[in-house]
Amino acid sequence: MIINYDELPQIVSEYLNHLRVVKNRSPKTVYEYMIDIRMFTRFIFSGKKMNLSDEELAQTDIRSVTPAFYDKITLTDTYIFLTYCADVRKDKESARCRIVSAIRSFYKYLYLNNRLTHENYMEHLEAPKRKRALPKYLTLEESRDLLSAVDGKNRARDYCMITLFLNCGLRLSELVGLNISDIKDDSVTVTGKGNKQRVIYLNDACKIAISDYLRQRPMEGVKERDALFISNRGVRISNRSVQYIVENFLNKIGLNGRGYSTHKLRHTAATLMYQYGGADIRVLKDVLGHENLNTTEIYTHVADDQVRKASESNPLASERRKKNDES
């Protein structure tokens, strides 16, 4: 994810640096926003031609573009671009939502930070409505089966990782990034998206799993002494290694090929906390490190969907009143 600043307008380069240094956005987010703003700029600069191919768009030189160029772009122009993304590029709703976020953010920077536009033209730019699928998660019994399936020479480490996934709802990057110094008695400090930190309290299962693992965690030859989870090479375990470990044990209990992953374990934790633990949705938002409550509310829909299915599974669900019955 290397950004070639030489092919970008100066104001776009300044905006990307602002995202990284001031807003503390991740390199991945900055790179994705760069792709979106560059494509948006190239499309408008090329004359908003709906038949532009990706190759033609890529050859458009936008280095000479100044802030005045963006000051002249209207909401109508932007919706034409979004139509191009949908109809010509076949971008999905999720991709177009990200593009809208990038454009909004860029124009907010132009107007609020630098007064380089007469107004924030994209403040009211609407994103396409997304079809929200219910999250895929393991049942309580499947979660227990997964924990029971953990074995091998790294059993204590692997069991601890899966326990934290299922009890704390960690993202993959958050689990991999954990340090021993992050753990305090009954809590752990987690560094999430945008380097935002949150404290998660550990239940007994987590505390025991961590304690058992730390007693067996290698000490000699370890290159990253504070990293909690260590690979066989003595370095911090990688994202892919954790994914492979989880996939291996899912396969062992017959759940392979069903779309389960480390992220689905995060969904599982959230669903179990909401359904069995009675966690308030606002508390769950803080535990998961969500920016907006809307993101967390999907787990209430999971519960609603289960209630509906339970009702439909009632053996009397298909019974109908006979026509000759009295009302």
N, C-alpha and C positions, 0 to 999 in steps of 0.2 A: 504494500500500500504506500508507494512512493508518489508524492505529488510533484509534478513538474511545474514549478511556479513560472518558468520562462514562457509558457504558452498561455498564461492567464493575464487578464487585465490587472493592473496594479491594485485597484480597489478590491478586487476579489481576493488577491493574495493577502491584503491587509485584513480582510474579513476572516479568512481562514486562520490567520495567526491570532486574531482576537478570540476565535472560538477555542483554540487550543490553549492559549496562555491565560486569558482572562476568564472565559467561561469554563475552562478546565474540561472540555469535551474530550472523549477518547479519540485516539488516532483513527479508529474505524469510522466514527461518526463524522469527523472532519473530512475524511477521504470521500465518504458517500455524499456529503453536502457539496464537496468540490465537483464531483461528477454531475450532480443535479444542476448546480448553478452554471457550470460550463456548458452543459447541453441546452439549458434555457437560453443562455446568452447567444450561443451559436445559432439556435433556431430563429430567434428574433432578428439577429444581425443578418441572417441569410434571406430575410424577407418573408418569413412565416410561410414557406412553401410546404404544402402538405405532402408532396411527393418526394421529399428529401430522404435519401437513403442514409444509413448509419455511416457509410464511407464518405459520402458528400458532407455530412455534418461534421465528421472528424477532421476534414480538410479545411474547415472554415477557420481563418485566422482572426482571433478576437483580441489580440494583444493591444490594439489601438483603442479599444472601447474605454470610454471615460464615464464618470458618474452621471454626466449629463444625458448619456444614452439611456440609463435606467430611469431617469426622471421623466422620460417621454413614453415609457411603456405603460399601457393601461391594463385594467382588469380584463377587458375584452381580449387584448393581445395574449394575456396569460392563459385565459380559458381556451383560446385557439391552440396554444402550446399543449395544454393538458389533453385536448381532443386528439392532437397529433400523437401524444404518448399512448393514449388508449387505442386509437383506431389504426395507427400505422406501426408503432413500436410494439403494440399489444402488451403494454405494461399492466400488471395486475393492480387491483385497488390498493394493496399495501405499498407498492412502489410509488404510485401516484400520491398517496397520502404523505410519504416521506418527501417527495418532490415539493409538495405544497408547504410542508414544514420548513424545508430549506429556503424556499423563496420568501416565505413570511419572515423567517429569521434574518435573511440577508437585507430585506427592505427595512426591517426594524433597526438594524445596524446602520444602514445608510441615513435614516431619518433621525433617530434618537441620538446616536453616537456622534454623527458628523454633520447633520443637517445638510446632506448632499442631495436630498430630494425635497421638493416643496411640501410634500406630505407623505404619510406612510400609505402608499397606494394599495399595498397588499394586505392591509390589516383585516379586510373583510373577505379575503380570498377563501373560498370554501373548499374543503377536501371532500373527495368522494366518500359516500357512506360505505363502510366496510361490513361485509357479512361476517359476523363473529361466531366462529365455531366453538362449541364447548370444549374445554381443554381435556385432553386424554390423560387418564391417570390410572394408577393401580388401585384395586380394591384393598380393603384392610387385610383380607386373607392373602391376597397376592403379595402384599408388602411383607407380611410375616414369612411367606414362602421364600421371598427374595433374600431376606436376612438369614434364613436358615440354610440357604444354599451356599453361603460364602465359606470357602475353604481354601486350602493351599498354603504355601510357605509365608505368604503375606496376609494371612487371614485377619490378623488384628488390625492391620492398616486398612484393608479393603472393607472390613466390617464397620470400622469407624467412619470411613467416608460415606458409605451407604446409609448408616445411621444418621449422620448429619444431614444428608440430602433429605431423608424421609421425615426427620423431626424438625429441621430448621428452615426448610424451603430455600436452601442456598442455590444460587446460580453456579454453573460450572466454574466460571472464572473466579467467583468468590471463594469456592472451596479450595481451588488450586492455590489461590493467593494467601491462604491462612498462614499465619506465623504462630509459633509457640507463645510468643510475647503477647499475642492477641487474646489469649485465654486467661481469664481471671476467675478463680473459684467456680462460680455458677453462671458465668456469662462469657460471651466471645464477641469481640469487636470485628465486624465484617466491613470490608471496603467494597462498595458496590459501584454502580455506573456513575461516571463523572467523579470518581474518587470520593463519593459521599459515604461517610461511615455511619453505621448503625449498630446498636448493641442488641444481641439476641441472648435471651436467658436459656440456659441449658437444663433440660430435664435429666432425670436420673439415668436414663438409657444413654444419653449423650455423654454425661460425665464419666460413667463406667467405661464406655467404649473408648473415650479419649485416654483415660487412665491406663487401661489395658494396653492400648497401642503405644503410649509413651514409654511404658516399661520395656517394650520390645523394639522400639525405634532405634535403628543403628546410630552409634555415636562415632565410631572410627571411620575415617574416609569420607565423611559427609562434607560436601563443599558449601552448602547453604545451611548453616547451623540453625538458623531461626525458622526455616521453612518447616511447617508442620508435617506435611506429607512428602516423603522422600521416595524417589525411584530406586531401582536396584543399582543405578550408577552413582548414587550418592548426591543427586541434585534434586531440586524441587520437581515433583511429578508434573507431567505435562497434561494439557487438556485432553489430547488424543488418548493418552494412556488411561486416564480415568474413564473416558468414553468406552474404550475397549474392555476395561474391567467390568463395567456395568453391563455392557452388551453380553459379555461372556456369561455372567450369572443369570441374566434374563433368559438367555438361550437355555441355560441349564434347567430352568423351571418351565420351559415351553412357551415363553412369551416373546420369542424372537419373531421378526416379520410382522409385528403388529403395530409398528410405529412408536414403540417405547424408547426412551432415551434418558440421559441424565436430566434434561429439562422436564421430562414427564415426571421424574421423581419430585421435582420442585412443585409441579401441579398436584401431585399426590399429597405432599405435605400440607399444602394449602387447603385442599379438599378435606382431608382428615381433620385438620384443626377446626375447620368451619362446621363440619357435620357432626363430629364426635366430641370435640372440645368446646363447642359453643362459643368459639372466638368471635368477638365483635368485629364487624367488617373493617372498622377504622383501626383496630389493633392489628388485624391481619395485614392491612396496608403497610403499617410500620414494620412488621416482622419481615415482610417480603421485600421491602425497600421500593415500593411502587411510588412513582411521582404523583399519579392521579388516582383518586378513589374509583373512577370508572374502570380502571384496569383490574382492580381487585373485585369489583362487583360481579364479574363473570362467575365467581365461585358460588354466589347466591343462586345463579341460574342453574348451576350444576345440581344443587340441592332441589330446586324446583322441578327440574327435569326428572330426578329420581322419584320425587313424590308423585308426579304424573304417571310414571311407568309403574310404580307400585300400585296405584289405583287401577290402572288398566290391566294389571296382572291378576286382580281379584277374580276368582272363579265365577263370580256372578256378573262380571263385566259385560258378558255377551247375552245375558238374559233379557228377554223382551216380554212385555205384558201381552197376554193372549187377547185377541180381538174381542172374544166373547166375554172377557172379564168385565165385571162392573167397575166403574171408576170410583 
